[in-house]
Amino acid sequence: MNRWLRCIPFAYCLVLASSVALGAVSGPLASKLEGTPPAIPEGGKSADEIKAKIKSGEIKRITRIPKVSDKVDVQLDVKYGQELKPLLLDLYSPKGIQKPVPGLIFVHGGSWSGGSRKIYGFYCQHFAEKGYVAATIDYRLSGERAFPGAVRDTKCAVRWMRANAAKLHVDPNQIALIGGSAGGHLAMLAAYSDNDDQTLQGTGGNYMVDARVQAVIDFYGPVELKADGKNPKSPVLKFMGGKTTEDARDQYEKASPINHLTKASPPTLIFHGTVDELVPVAASDMLAAKLEEFGVPYLYDRQEGWHHGMDAVEVVNARCLWFMDQFLSMVLPIKK
């Protein structure tokens, strides 16, 4: 089985008609959007069709490595914690910043077993040019440390930013986590889980500092983890230390962001494509329905005919940036 999620409870599908406008932008924050988002064509009937268009050049991808901007100061390889090895991030700040602004922390994907913080330099530069302080982090991969290592590192990065807020010119009460795929899962898990849950906190640095965030942006992240052991190469199985759901039900429940949602969860922006070949779009449908149930402000852009990693495509990326700009201006505005 190649999918990260085995199934979505049918009960959630029953509430989607009222809580999620399928194939459209939805959520309580949709009414607060200003202007019209960039339109995008349907990518294809399947992920394979989209990938073929990318290979042929019909669909263009973004350039992940940003060009150097004279509006942004960049600090590479900044140590934010220590867990047997240094935990590193790259920091992007508006040049000449003098006042506290919201801080953004990006968490890369890669099935928890690969990937690099460098892929989010593009986003960090964009938001630093907009006036935010943005960091993109590395964390311990599943081959180095199974769950809960990566989420502990993510929370450590939040604590580091808050502990160093004055020096970084970050408002400690305005911090967001942003992630894609496995990084979306980690961002949600760190954002939704109880700040007092010692299992998920870790001791990588600034242990006594608050790890809560005020917003989260999720790109096609899994919200409920399951693994039955039938696929020994399952990234979920590796992330969970080789234990199946049956072997470690409590751990799987703790590792699933959907189980941590409460009325106090932070505002959430969700992106997902309907032909996602790795994480079914039903995962984000379920997340939106649960946010609706708890009355948590959210915005959901359910993109018809787009695949996993869709924001790497130019036209989709432009739309995502538009929604991210709008969402952050609502929930983490830069104060004048």
N, C-alpha and C positions, 0 to 999 in steps of 0.2 A: 504494500500500500504506500503510495508516494505522497499522499496528502498528510498534512500535519494534524488535521482534525478529522476524527472519524465520523462524527455526526453532529447535527444541531438539534436540540430537543424540539419536537413538533409544536409544543405549547407556545414557543416564542413566535413561530410562524403565524399563529393565529392573531397576534396583536400587531403585526406589521402593517396591516391595512390602515390602521389609525395612527401608528407612531412613526412609520417609515414610508415615505412616498417612493416606491420602488422605481428605479431608473431616473431619479430626479434628486435635486438638492432638497434636503429635509432637515428637520430639527427646529427647536424653539428659537435658535439664533438666526434662522434663515430670513425671518421677517426684518431683521436689523441690517441686512446686507445693503450696501450702497452701490448703485450702479448694476451693471450686468457682467457676469463672469465671461471670460473668453470661451467661445464655443469650441468644441472639439468634435471631429468626426468619429464614427464608430471605428474602432481599431480593426476588428475582425470577428469571425465566428468562433475562433479558438486562439489559444496562445501560439500554437504553431503557425497559424496564418499571419499573425502579427510579426512573429520573429522572421518569417520569410520576407515580409515587407521591409523590415529593418535591414536584413542582409542585402536586399536588392537596392537599397537606397531610397525606396519609396517613402519610408518613414525615417526621419532624422532623429538621432539621439543628441542629448546635450553634451557639452564638454564638462566632464566632472572636475578637472583641475582648473580652478579659477585663475584668470589673469590678475596680475598684481594691480591693485587699485591704490591711487594716492590718497584715497579717502579713508583707508583702513590700515590699522596697525595689526600685524600678525606676529604672534609668538608661538613657535613650534616646540613640541616636546616638553610641555610644561608638566611637571609632576603634580598630580592631585591626590595621590595616595600611595600606599605601599602594602602589597599582599604577596610576600615572598619575592616579588619583583616590583619595580616601579610601575605605577599606573599613570599613563600619559594622556595628555589632551593637546589640541591645537586651539589657540585662543584668537578670536577676531574682535577687535574693538574699533569704534569710530575714532578716527584720528583727532587728537586734541580734546577728547571727552573731559568734561568738567563736572557734570551733574550725574546723580544716580539714574540709571535706566534699567529696564527689564533685562534679565539674563536668560539666554536660551541654551539648552544643552542637547546636542544631537547624539543619538545612539545608533550606530550602524547595524545593518543586517548581515546575513551570511550563515543562516541556519545554526546560529550560536557557535559554530565551529570554524568560521573563517571570516573574511571581510576585514576592512580597515577603516579607521576614522577619516582617512583622506577623502573618501567618497562624498563626505558632507561638507568639504571645504567650499563647494559651490554655494550651498545654502548659507553657510556662515558668513561668507563675504556679502551676499545679498542683504542679509539682515543687519550686518554691521554698517553697511552703507545707508540703511534705513534708520540707524540710530541705536540699535540693540548691541549688547555684548553677547557674542555667541561662541560657544565651545563645542568641539566635536571630539568625542572620547574613544579610546580603546578600553577594552575590558578583558578579563580572563575568559578565554574560549573554552568550550566544553572539553577539549582535549587536555586542557590544563587543570580545570576545576569544574566539576559538575555543579548543578543547581545546589545551593543558591548563590554560587560565586559571582556570576555576571550581574545579578540584580543587586547584590551587595556593593559591587563596584559602581553601579549606576547611582545608587543612593549616596555612595561616598563622594561622587562628583558633585551632587547637589549640596552636600554638606561643605565641600571645599569652596564652592562658589559663594555660599552664604557666609561662611567663616571669613572669607577674603573680600566680602562685598565692598567695604569702604575703599580698599586698594584698587579693586577692579572697576569702581564706579558703577556697581550693580545695586539696584534696589533689592534688599534681601526679602522683601514681601512680594516680589514680582519675578518669579522664576518658573520657566516652563521646560518640560521634557518633550523631545520630539524624536521619533524613531520610525524606521521602516522594517517591515518583515519581522525577523527575530528582534531587531532593535525596537520595533513598535511594541512587541510583547514586553520587552524589558522596561520601556518607558511607561507603559500602562501599569505593569506590576509594581514598579517603584512609586508611581503616582497614586495608585488606588490603595495600596496596602497600608496597614496601620503603622504609624511612625514608632509605636512602642513594640512592634513585633521584632524581638531580638534575633530571631532566626534569619530575618532578611536584612538586618542592619549591617552586620560585619564590623570589623575593627580596622579598616584600611586607613582611617584618618579622621580627625575632627569628630570623634565618636559622640560627644555630648551635644552636637549641633543638630538643629531641627532639619530633617530631610524631606519635609513636605514641599510640594510644588503647587502653584496656583493655576496651572493649565497643562494640558497634554495634547499632543498632535500625533495621531496614529496613522501610518501608512500600512494598510493591509497586514496588520499583525494578528497572530493567532491569540484568541482570548480564552480558549479552554484546551488544555493539553491532555492528550490520551495516547497511549502506545500499548499494543497488545503483544508485542514481541514477534509477530509474524514476519516483520521486515527488520532483520538485524542491523541494517544500515540506516534505520530511521533516525533523523536528526533529533527528534524528541527523545527517543530512547537514549541516545548518547548524552544529550543535555541533562537527562534525569539519572545519569550514572549507571545506565544499563538496566534499571528497574522498570518493570511494566506498571501499568495502572493498577493491576490486581496486586502486585507486590508492594506497592507504596501509594495506596489511595490517598492518604493524608497529605503526602508530599505533592502529589499531582493537584490536589485541590488547592494547596497553598501556592503552587506555581501557576495557577490559572487566574488571570486578572479579573475575569467576570465574577469570581467568588468574593472579591474584595470591594466591590462597588457598594457605596452607601449614599445617603442623601448629601453627605458632606464631600463627595468626590469632586475633583476639580473639573471645570468646563473642558470639553473634549471636542476636537476636530477629527473627523474620520475620513479617510480616502480608501476606496476599494474598487476594483474592476470586476465586472460580472463574469469574465472568462479567466479569472485567476486560477492557474493550474496547480498552485501549491497550497494556498490558504483559501478555501471556498468563501465566496462573498457572503454566504450565510453566516459566517463568523461575525462580520461587521453588522449585518442585519440584527443578529442577536444582541450585540453590544448596544446598538442604537435603541432597541426595544427596552433593554434593561436601564439605560440612562433615562429614557422616557418614564419608565415606571418609578424611578427614584426622584424624578424632577430635577435632574442634573442638566444644566445648559449644555447643548451640544449642537454640532453642525455636521451633516453627513453628505459627502459628495460621492454618490454611487455611480461610477462611470461605466456606461454601457459599452460592452465589447472591448474592454481593455484588460491587460494581463498583469501578472505579478511583476513588480518593478516598472510599472507604467510611467512613473514620474521621471524616468530617464529619457523619455521621448519628449522632444521639444514642445509640441503643441499641448501635451498633457501637463508638462512642467509649468508652462505659462499659466495654465488654469489653476494648478495647485498653488503656485506662488500668490496668485490673486486671492484665493481663499485664505491662505495663511496670513497674508497682510491684513485682510479684513477681520479675521478671527482674533489676531493678536491686538489689533486696534480696539476691539471690543473688550477683551478680557485682561490684557496687559498693555494699556496705552502708555506711550511715552509722554511723561508730564512736561508741560511747557514751563 
